[in-house]
Amino acid sequence: MKISICIPVFNRERLAIRAIRSCLEEAGEDFEIVVTDDGSTDGSVDAINKLADPRIKLVRHATNLGICAARNSCVVAAVGDWIVFLDSDDELLPGGLDTIRKAALDSHDDVDCLQFMYHRDDGGCSPDPPFIDGVLTYDGYLRLLEQWTRFDPLFCMRKEAVNRLRWRPWLLSGTILQRFEIHSHCHCVVSSQVVALIHTDANNRISWYRREPKVAHRAGSDLGEEMDVVLQHHGKRLRELAPKIWLRFQRVRASYYFLEGRRVAGIHQSLYCIGLTPFATEVWLQLLMGLLGPRWFAWIRSFRSPPT
């Protein structure tokens, strides 16, 4: 059995080297590190090449295509039976790969996806509340969405399962939909074991970047399209099992219309949300902000900290 650790990189010279070195320090020769440089303009590529380790495979994009395209390129280049997805600003903990390896070897043939815990550099954990060892069904995942304050596990998947569920080619979104698709199409097993560390020191986290007013229109288009697909394919079950999350997604959809400059659609979606929750202050405020136009809406929204 071979494991491919897939790391997308964009302008993260120092952080990417930290992530890659954490993998290189792991025991065994049955793994490779597939790095996709997504059009970096800093010294990321040179720094990675200087590591000069045969376990590193570097794929390069001529221009920045986004996290979804970078992950897809990693998967195409990977030769492992199992694929571990690690962000370039995070790192494996000592012995983390061995924990993943043992879980993969012990998995039944019908298991497509393994999920593990992260520590965070701010002292927390993710997911929070932590996983309880066992199978996580699609319905179970939807129910837990109501409880989690954070849901960012480390995913390890069989390559054939990943090939069935490629990321869609959005520049600024894709993660939310991908998690719904994984849990609806894959047999998932979750573990309470901590195998990696989430860092929050990157100055170009995508959750922050897409809050910038200058990218608001593209962000609204990408995120809105993603939310449409989520609600179309998973909305009915989500409303039954996680109604608070379903309502939040409806409100968020209105905000993406406003960011994109589709004011009439934003007003209609906001009125729909007001009909569902007429006393929700957030919905009324969002509607008033949206009436100001996309530039003002994006500027005001940029002051609200995104999730970390």
C-alpha positions as CSV (number, residue, x, y, z in Angstrom):
1,M,0.0,0.0,0.0
2,K,1.3,3.5,-0.9
3,I,0.1,6.8,0.4
4,S,0.2,10.1,-1.5
5,I,0.2,13.3,0.6
6,C,-1.3,16.0,-1.5
7,I,-0.3,19.7,-0.8
8,P,-1.6,22.6,-2.9
9,V,0.7,25.7,-2.6
10,F,0.1,29.3,-3.6
11,N,2.6,32.0,-2.5
12,R,3.5,30.2,0.8
13,E,7.3,29.7,0.5
14,R,8.0,29.4,4.3
15,L,4.8,27.7,5.3
16,A,4.9,25.1,2.5
17,I,8.4,24.1,3.4
18,R,7.2,23.6,7.0
19,A,4.3,21.4,5.8
20,I,6.5,19.3,3.5
21,R,9.3,18.8,6.1
22,S,6.7,17.6,8.6
23,C,5.9,14.8,6.1
24,L,9.5,14.0,5.2
25,E,10.2,13.4,8.9
26,E,7.7,10.6,9.0
27,A,8.9,7.0,9.1
28,G,8.6,4.6,6.1
29,E,9.2,4.7,2.4
30,D,5.7,3.9,1.3
31,F,4.6,7.4,0.7
32,E,5.1,10.3,-1.7
33,I,4.4,14.0,-1.3
34,V,2.6,15.5,-4.3
35,V,2.9,19.3,-4.3
36,T,0.9,21.4,-6.8
37,D,2.2,25.0,-7.1
38,D,-0.8,27.0,-8.2
39,G,1.0,29.8,-10.1
40,S,3.0,31.1,-7.2
41,T,4.9,34.4,-7.8
42,D,7.1,34.2,-4.7
43,G,10.0,31.8,-4.0
44,S,7.8,28.7,-3.3
45,V,9.0,26.6,-6.3
46,D,12.7,27.3,-5.7
47,A,12.4,26.5,-2.0
48,I,10.6,23.2,-2.8
49,N,13.2,22.2,-5.4
50,K,16.0,22.9,-2.9
51,L,14.6,20.1,-0.7
52,A,15.8,17.7,-3.4
53,D,14.1,14.7,-1.9
54,P,12.9,11.9,-4.3
55,R,9.7,11.5,-2.4
56,I,8.6,14.9,-3.5
57,K,6.7,15.3,-6.8
58,L,6.1,18.8,-7.9
59,V,3.4,19.8,-10.4
60,R,3.2,23.4,-11.6
61,H,0.3,25.6,-12.8
62,A,1.3,28.5,-15.1
63,T,-1.3,30.7,-13.5
64,N,-3.4,30.6,-10.3
65,L,-6.4,28.4,-10.9
66,G,-7.6,28.0,-7.4
67,I,-7.5,25.4,-4.6
68,C,-10.0,23.1,-6.4
69,A,-7.9,22.9,-9.5
70,A,-4.7,22.5,-7.5
71,R,-6.1,19.5,-5.6
72,N,-7.3,17.9,-8.8
73,S,-3.8,18.2,-10.2
74,C,-2.4,16.6,-7.1
75,V,-4.8,13.7,-7.5
76,V,-3.9,13.2,-11.2
77,A,-0.2,13.0,-10.4
78,A,-0.6,10.8,-7.3
79,V,0.2,7.1,-7.5
80,G,-0.9,6.1,-4.0
81,D,-3.7,3.8,-3.1
82,W,-4.7,6.3,-0.4
83,I,-4.6,10.1,-0.6
84,V,-4.0,12.4,2.4
85,F,-5.1,16.0,1.9
86,L,-2.9,18.5,3.8
87,D,-3.1,22.3,3.5
88,S,0.2,24.1,2.9
89,D,0.0,26.1,6.1
90,D,-0.6,23.0,8.3
91,E,1.7,20.1,9.3
92,L,1.6,16.5,10.3
93,L,2.4,15.8,13.9
94,P,5.2,13.2,14.7
95,G,3.8,9.8,14.1
96,G,0.7,11.1,12.4
97,L,1.3,9.3,9.1
98,D,1.9,6.1,10.9
99,T,-1.6,6.5,12.6
100,I,-3.1,7.1,9.2
101,R,-1.3,4.2,7.6
102,K,-2.5,1.7,10.3
103,A,-6.1,2.9,10.0
104,A,-5.9,2.5,6.2
105,L,-4.4,-1.0,6.5
106,D,-7.1,-2.0,9.0
107,S,-10.0,-0.6,6.9
108,H,-12.5,-2.9,5.3
109,D,-12.7,-2.8,1.5
110,D,-15.9,-0.8,1.5
111,V,-14.4,2.1,3.5
112,D,-13.7,5.0,1.1
113,C,-12.8,7.8,3.5
114,L,-10.9,8.1,6.8
115,Q,-11.1,11.3,8.8
116,F,-8.9,12.4,11.7
117,M,-8.6,15.1,14.3
118,Y,-6.5,18.3,14.2
119,H,-5.0,20.3,17.0
120,R,-4.9,24.0,16.4
121,D,-2.2,26.5,17.2
122,D,-4.7,28.5,19.2
123,G,-5.2,25.7,21.6
124,G,-8.4,24.3,20.2
125,C,-9.2,21.3,18.1
126,S,-11.1,20.5,14.9
127,P,-13.6,19.1,14.6
128,D,-15.1,20.7,17.7
129,P,-16.7,18.8,19.5
130,P,-14.2,16.0,18.7
131,F,-15.0,12.9,16.7
132,I,-16.2,9.8,18.4
133,D,-14.6,6.7,16.8
134,G,-16.9,5.0,14.3
135,V,-18.8,5.2,11.0
136,L,-20.1,8.6,10.0
137,T,-23.1,8.3,7.8
138,Y,-24.6,11.0,5.5
139,D,-27.5,11.6,7.9
140,G,-25.1,11.5,10.9
141,Y,-22.9,14.1,9.2
142,L,-25.9,16.4,8.6
143,R,-27.1,16.1,12.3
144,L,-23.6,16.9,13.5
145,L,-23.5,20.1,11.5
146,E,-25.9,21.5,14.0
147,Q,-23.4,20.8,16.9
148,W,-20.0,21.6,15.4
149,T,-18.4,25.0,15.9
150,R,-15.6,23.9,13.7
151,F,-15.5,21.1,11.1
152,D,-12.1,20.8,9.5
153,P,-10.8,17.2,9.8
154,L,-7.9,15.7,8.0
155,F,-9.2,13.6,5.1
156,C,-7.6,10.4,3.8
157,M,-9.4,8.8,0.9
158,R,-8.9,5.9,-1.5
159,K,-7.8,7.2,-4.8
160,E,-10.7,5.6,-6.7
161,A,-13.1,7.4,-4.4
162,V,-11.4,10.7,-5.0
163,N,-11.5,10.1,-8.8
164,R,-15.3,9.8,-8.5
165,L,-15.6,13.1,-6.7
166,R,-13.2,15.6,-8.3
167,W,-13.4,19.2,-7.2
168,R,-15.4,21.5,-9.4
169,P,-13.2,24.2,-11.1
170,W,-14.1,27.2,-8.9
171,L,-11.4,29.6,-7.9
172,L,-12.7,30.7,-4.6
173,S,-14.9,27.9,-3.3
174,G,-15.6,24.2,-3.4
175,T,-14.8,22.9,0.1
176,I,-18.4,23.0,1.4
177,L,-19.9,21.1,-1.6
178,Q,-17.0,18.6,-1.6
179,R,-17.7,17.6,2.0
180,F,-21.4,17.1,1.3
181,E,-20.5,15.0,-1.7
182,I,-18.0,12.9,0.3
183,H,-20.5,12.1,3.0
184,S,-23.3,11.3,0.6
185,H,-21.3,9.1,-1.7
186,C,-18.6,7.5,0.5
187,H,-18.5,5.1,3.4
188,C,-16.7,7.3,6.0
189,V,-15.0,6.2,9.2
190,V,-13.9,8.9,11.7
191,S,-11.2,8.7,14.4
192,S,-10.6,10.6,17.6
193,Q,-6.9,10.4,17.0
194,V,-5.0,13.7,16.4
195,V,-2.6,13.4,13.5
196,A,-1.9,17.0,12.4
197,L,-1.8,20.7,13.4
198,I,-3.7,23.6,12.0
199,H,-1.7,26.8,11.9
200,T,-3.4,30.2,11.6
201,D,-0.3,32.2,10.6
202,A,-0.8,32.4,6.9
203,N,-1.3,35.9,5.5
204,N,-3.2,34.7,2.5
205,R,-5.8,32.3,3.8
206,I,-8.6,32.0,1.2
207,S,-11.3,32.7,3.8
208,W,-9.7,36.1,4.3
209,Y,-8.8,36.8,0.7
210,R,-12.3,36.4,-0.6
211,R,-13.6,38.9,2.0
212,E,-11.6,41.6,0.2
213,P,-13.9,44.1,-1.6
214,K,-11.8,43.9,-4.8
215,V,-12.6,40.2,-5.3
216,A,-16.1,40.4,-4.0
217,H,-17.9,40.0,-7.4
218,R,-15.9,36.8,-8.3
219,A,-16.3,35.5,-4.8
220,G,-20.0,36.0,-4.8
221,S,-20.3,34.3,-8.2
222,D,-18.3,31.2,-7.1
223,L,-19.7,30.9,-3.6
224,G,-23.2,31.5,-4.8
225,E,-22.9,28.8,-7.5
226,E,-21.5,26.4,-4.9
227,M,-24.3,27.1,-2.5
228,D,-26.9,26.6,-5.2
229,V,-25.6,23.1,-5.9
230,V,-25.5,22.3,-2.2
231,L,-29.1,23.4,-1.7
232,Q,-30.3,21.7,-4.8
233,H,-28.8,18.3,-4.0
234,H,-28.8,18.3,-0.2
235,G,-31.2,21.0,0.8
236,K,-34.2,18.8,1.5
237,R,-32.4,16.4,3.8
238,L,-30.4,19.3,5.4
239,R,-33.7,21.1,6.2
240,E,-35.0,18.0,8.0
241,L,-31.8,17.1,9.9
242,A,-30.0,20.4,10.4
243,P,-32.6,23.2,10.1
244,K,-30.4,25.8,11.6
245,I,-27.6,25.2,9.1
246,W,-30.2,25.1,6.3
247,L,-31.5,28.6,7.4
248,R,-27.9,29.9,7.6
249,F,-27.3,28.7,4.0
250,Q,-30.4,30.5,2.8
251,R,-29.2,33.7,4.4
252,V,-25.7,33.3,3.0
253,R,-27.2,32.7,-0.5
254,A,-28.7,36.2,-0.3
255,S,-25.4,37.8,0.6
256,Y,-23.7,36.2,-2.4
257,Y,-26.4,37.6,-4.7
258,F,-25.6,41.1,-3.3
259,L,-21.8,40.6,-3.6
260,E,-22.3,39.6,-7.2
261,G,-24.4,42.7,-7.9
262,R,-27.6,40.8,-8.4
263,R,-29.6,43.1,-6.2
264,V,-33.1,41.9,-7.3
265,A,-32.2,38.3,-6.6
266,G,-30.7,39.3,-3.3
267,I,-33.8,41.1,-2.3
268,H,-36.1,38.2,-3.2
269,Q,-33.9,35.7,-1.3
270,S,-33.8,38.1,1.7
271,L,-37.5,38.4,1.7
272,Y,-37.8,34.6,1.6
273,C,-35.5,34.4,4.6
274,I,-37.6,37.1,6.4
275,G,-40.7,35.0,5.8
276,L,-38.9,32.0,7.5
277,T,-37.4,34.0,10.4
278,P,-39.2,37.4,10.6
279,F,-37.6,38.4,13.9
280,A,-34.0,37.6,12.8
281,T,-32.1,40.9,13.0
282,E,-29.2,39.6,10.9
283,V,-31.5,39.1,7.9
284,W,-32.9,42.6,8.1
285,L,-29.5,44.1,8.4
286,Q,-28.2,42.1,5.4
287,L,-31.1,43.3,3.3
288,L,-30.5,47.0,4.2
289,M,-26.8,46.5,3.4
290,G,-27.6,44.9,0.1
291,L,-29.8,47.8,-0.9
292,L,-26.6,50.0,-0.8
293,G,-25.1,48.2,-3.7
294,P,-22.3,45.6,-4.2
295,R,-19.4,47.9,-3.4
296,W,-20.8,49.1,-0.1
297,F,-22.0,45.7,0.8
298,A,-18.6,44.1,0.1
299,W,-16.8,47.0,2.0
300,I,-19.1,46.6,5.1
301,R,-18.8,42.8,5.0
302,S,-15.0,42.9,4.9
303,F,-15.0,44.1,8.5
304,R,-16.6,40.9,9.7
305,S,-13.9,38.3,10.5
306,P,-14.3,35.1,8.5
307,P,-14.1,31.7,10.3
308,T,-10.6,30.5,11.1
